[in-house]
């Protein structure tokens, strides 16, 4: 008889079991994303369904940038997150959003999968370092940020952890769709 076990290992060393659960969920999404992106070439990472549309590479970089950005903004309460200090790339290097009809961003041109794996690993290591120090009351801490249009947005640290998971899962779905469309386009060519 074949048995399939589905478990969600909780990382050790966290002050808050709830924060550890969010990180465990992000880790599982990362594991699945990693499995589904193995073997992608630099050319596939840059493939666009049409000019101005996201590439797999852009989305991978974006997941890393956003994870660091929210970790700094939420749990660390840093008003101006310093993405290069963690990732070595600027927050705009992902090219998102691309102008209509634009090619993929030059910052990502020719990058291999290992480059994107490294960005994601750096982002997650940073998240784990920060989240492991959070106590349960820290999750209720509310922060605010003013959008460029003047809208004031309030959020708690718990929502930030949830949003990082939600954001990653949404883009993971987009990456799978892009990979499928890339294969179809190449098969037709």
Secondary structure, DSSP 4 states (H G I P E B T S, - for coil): --------PPPSS-S-HHHHHHHHHHHHHHHHHHHHHTT--HHHHH--SSTTS--HHHHHHHHHHHHHHHHHHTTT--SS--THHHHSS-TTTT-PSPPTTPPSPGGGTT--HHHHHHHHHHHHHHHHHHHTT--GGGGG-EEEEE-TTS-EEEEEHHHHHHHHHHHHHHHHHHHHHHHHHHHHHHHH-
